[in-house]
Amino acid sequence: MIKSRSKDAIWRALRPVIAASVGLLVGVAFTAMAGEQPWNVLRVILKGAFGSTYDLGLTLFYTTPIILTGLAVALPIKAGLFNIGAEGQLNMGALAVAAVGILCPQVPQPWNILLAVTAGFAAGAFWGSIPGWLKAYRGSHEVITTIMLNFIAAGLTGWAVLALLPSLDSQNPESARIAPSYLLQHFSWFGDAPVTWALPMAVAAAVLVWVLFRFTIPGFKLTATGLSPEAAQVSGISVRFQQWLALTLGGGLAGLVGVAEVMGNSGRFRIGFSPDYGFIGIPVALLAGAHPLGLVFSALLFGALQKGTAELDLETTYVTRDLAAMIQAMVVLAVSAEGGLTLWRRHRLAAKSMKPTRVKD
């Protein structure tokens, strides 16, 4: 019995990995239609992502915000909600981090770092709490409100940077520089790649979210709300509060992306700094089945795709880095197909078990 359960657990863990590998190979195989050798394209992607310590560092740099936005999507999924607003939430968080670094240069270390991290989380949480309140108390659909708030956040942060915190030493659409004491030191192991303590922070956030759902009563309440709001309400759980809390915490996690970007990379807020990290977090969360620890590895896969496909512009003739979007789509489709197949098989087995058996005379 124990061996059977362990085999089932291993198979459940390997299924999304196999499905993601199939999706990756199918996506790469499409490059043959463009006149490229698929194995050469795969070699370029792998070399670009892991070919040197610097390449690995950039892969980890891309992975860091993807972990956080994946968590921003996965946590509300556990509560039965779908957060499409991580892009706006991370922009609000990055703006708050930059504002603290510019306006509070005299705060001593390490309190300044703690202040900036708290500001980034709080700004993202506030932006996530708006659709959370609208969902819980007004019945508005969170998908619609979070999408709309992405555009509002883009306009608001753009205005704030250019009107309130403008850069005086650059013509680019970006804020002034934060105080040097707010900058996070790069890990020397990866050369000049901007890998900082933001990476362990993102991994720690994933562990904390896992602990929340695995061992705590608040996590149980969020899960119960997602599984059956009616049963949760009957059991004395405030479904409205849990829905608001899920989107608020998700927004806060997305807001921490500002720590990785502003304090760990650019030293300022740059308009349009995110290559759609908030939307990449959606397939990352789905690939991991909204599991916080599995999400770290799916984020690494998408981070490797972000970095590895950048080399396609130089190393191939007919394929560009836009291939990353197609490969990501194929990975998501493969994982979705695997999940649908598993569900279909369960329904078939359940139907067979419910068939009446004939009793012999």
N, C-alpha and C positions, 0 to 999 in steps of 0.2 A: 504493500500500500504506500509506504514512504517513498520507495523508488518510483512508483507510478506518479505520485504527486510532484516529485522533483523533476521528472522528465516533462511533465505537463508545464511546470513553471519555466523550465529552460526553453521549451518550445514556444511558450507565450512570449518570452523575451526575444527569441530569435526571429519570430515571424515578421515584426516590423523592420528588422535589420535586413532580412532577405528581401522583403518587398521594396525597401528603399534601394537596395543594390540593383534589383531588377529595373526599377525606374531610372536609376542613374545610367545603367547600360543601354536601356532603350533610348533615353535622351541623347546619349553620345552617338548611338547608331544612326540617328537621323542626320548626323553631319555627313554621312556618305552621300546623301542626296545633294549636298552642296559641293561635292567633289573632294572632300577631305577623307583621310583615313581615320576611322573611328578610334583605333587604338592609339594613333598618334595624338589625337585630340585628348584622349584620356590621359596619356602620358604628360602632355603639356599641363593639364589641370593639376595632376598630382605633383608634378615638379614645381609648379607655381605656388602650390599651397604648402608643400613640405620639403622643397628642394634644399633649403638651407635654414640655419637658425633664424636668419632675418625673415625669410618667407614664413616660417612657422610663427614667428612673433607677430607678423601682420595678420596671419590667420587667426591667432588668439585675440588680436585687437578687434577684428571684426566679430569674433565670437562673443565678446563681452557684452555689447549692447543687445545682441540677439538673444542671449540668455535672459536678460532682464525683460525684454519685450515679450519673449515667449512666456515667461512667468506672468506677465501682465495679462496675457490672454488665457493661460491655463488656470489661474486661480478663479476667475469668474466662471469658467467652464464647469468647475467643480460645483458651483452654486447654481448651475443651469442657465448661465448668462453668457453672452458672446460679446466680448469687448473688441470693437473695431477701432477704438480711439487711441491706441497706444502712440500713434504718430504725433497727435496733438499733445498728449500727456508728456511725452519725452521732450518736446519743444518747450513746454511750460517749465519743466524741471530744469532744463539746460539754461533757460533764461534766469531762473531763480539762483542757480549756482553762480552764473556770471555776475548777477547783480550783487550778491554777497561778496564775491571776490573783488569787485570794483569799489563798492561803497564802504566796505569794512576792512580796509587794509591793515589796521593796527591791531586786530585781534591776534593774540599770540597762539603759537602752535602748542598742543594739537587741537585747541578749542576751535580754531578757525576751520580746520578740516571737518570737524564734527558739525559746526554750524552750517557749512556749505552742503554737506551730505543731507542734513536734516531739512534744509531749505529746498533742495531738489526733490526729496521725497514728499515734503508737504505740498509743494506746488503741483506735482503730478497727482497726488491724492486729492487735492481740491478740485482739479480738473476732472478727475474720475468720479468724484462725489456728485457732480452736477447731473450726469446721466443716471447715476445711482439713485438720486432723490427722485428724478423724473420717472424712473421705472417703478420705484417702490411706492410712491405716493400719488403719482398722476397716471400711472399705467402706460407711459410712453415706451415704445419699443427701443431697447438699448442699442440695437444695430443702427437705427436711424439717427438717434441723438448723438452717439459717439462719432459717427461719420461727419455729421454737421459740425460738431465741435472741433474736428481736425482743421477745418477751413477757418473757423474763428480763431483758433490758436495760432495758425500760420499768420493771419493778418495782425493779430494782437502782438505777437512776438516781433514781427517785422517792424511795426510801428514803434514799439518800446526800444528796440535796438537803435533805430535810426533817429528817433526823436529824443530819447532820454539817456541812452548810454552809447552815443556814437563814438566811433574810432576817429581820433584826430591825426593818426599817422598812416592812414590807409584809405584808398578810394573804394575798397571792396565793401559789400553790405555786411558789416560785422561790427561787433561792439568794441569798446576799448578793452585793453588787456587787463586781466585780473592781477592782483598783487602776486609777486613771485613766491611768497610764502604759501600760497594756495596750490601751487603746482605739485603734482605727484611725481616722485622720482621714477624714472624708467628702470626696468630690470636690465642689468648689464648682460644677462645671458643671451638676449635676443638682439644685440647690436643696437642700431638706431630705431628699431621698431618700438612704437609707443605702447608697450605693455607695462602696466602699472599695477598698483594694489587694487585698482578697479576690477581686475579679473578675479582675484580671490574674493572680493566683495560680492561679485555676481554669483559665484559658486556658493558662497555662504548663504546668500539670499535663497538660492534653490534648496539648500539643506534645511533652512529655517521653514520654508513653505512646506517641505515634506514632513518635518516634525509637527508643524501646525495641524496638518490633516491626519497624520498617523497617530499622534499621541495626546492631542488636546481636545477639550470640550468645545471651544469655539470652532475648531476645524470640523468636529463631528456635526455641529449645527449647520455649518456651511454645506457640508456634504449631504446632510439630510434634506436641506432646502432644495438642493439640486436634484436629488433622487425623486422626491415627492413633496412639493410645496404643501399640498393638502394634509398629508400625514404629519409633516413637520408642524404645521399650524395647530393641528389637533393635539399634538404632543406638548404644546406650550412654547414652541419656538416662534419668535417674531420673524416671519418670512420677510416682511418689508425691511426690517433692520438688517437682516442677513444679505439681502440683495444690495442694499446701499453699501454695506461693509465690503462686499466682494469687489464691487467696481471701484470703491475708494482705495482699497489695498492694491488692486491691480494698477490703478493710476499712479500710486506711489512708487511701485516697482519700476514702471516705465520712466518715471521722473528721474530715477537714479542713473539713467543713461547720460544725463548731463554731467555727472561726476566723471565718467569715463572720457567724454568728449572735451569738456571745458577744462577740467583740472588735469586730465591725463594726456591730452593731445594738443589742442589748438591754443589753449590759454585764453580763449575768448569765445563768445557766442557768434557763430557764423550762420547767417540765414541760409537754409537749405543744406545744412551739414549732414543730414540723415539721408542715406540712399534707400529710403523706405524701410528703415529698421522696424517701424511699428507694424507694417504689413507683413514683413518677413516673419515676424513673431507668430503670425497666425498658422502658417504651415508647420513651423517648428513645434508649436504646442500640439497640433493635430498629429504630427508624426510620432510624438512621444506619448500619445494617448493622454495628454494633460498630466503626465506623471512628472513631478518637479525634478527628480534625479535623472530620469531618462531624457528629460529636456536638455540637460547639459550636453549630452552626446549628439542629439539631433541639432543643437545649435552649432556644435563643432563642425558637423557635416555642412551646414549652410554657410558657416564662416569660411570653410575651405573652398566652397563653390564661389563665394564672393571674391576671394583672393586668387584662386587658381584660374578662374575664367578671365581674369584681367590680362593674363599672358596671351590669350588667344589672339588679341589684336596684332601682336608682334610676331607670334610664332606660327601662325597659320595664314593662308591666303584668302579663304572664303568665309571663315567663321570669326565672329566677334564675341565680346564678352556678354552680349545680349543672350548668348546661349544659356547663361546661368538661369535666367527666368524660365526658359523652356525646360531645363533639367529639373529645376525645383518643382515645376508643375507636374512633370512626369513622376517624380518621387512621390508627391502628394497623391496623384491618381493611383499609383501602384499600392500605396499604403491604404487608401480608401477602398480599393478593389479587394484587398486582402481582408479588411474589416468586414466588408459586405459579404464576402464568401464565407467567412467564419460565422456570421450571423445567419446566413442561409442554411448552413450545415446544422446549426443548433436547432433551427426551426424544423428541419427535416427529421432530426433525431427525436425532437419532442413530439412531432406528429406521429412518428412510428410507435413511440412508447404509449401513445394514447389510443391506438387502434384496438378495438375489442378483439379478444382471442376467442376462437370457437372452442366450445367445450364438447368433447366427444360423449356420445350417448353411452 
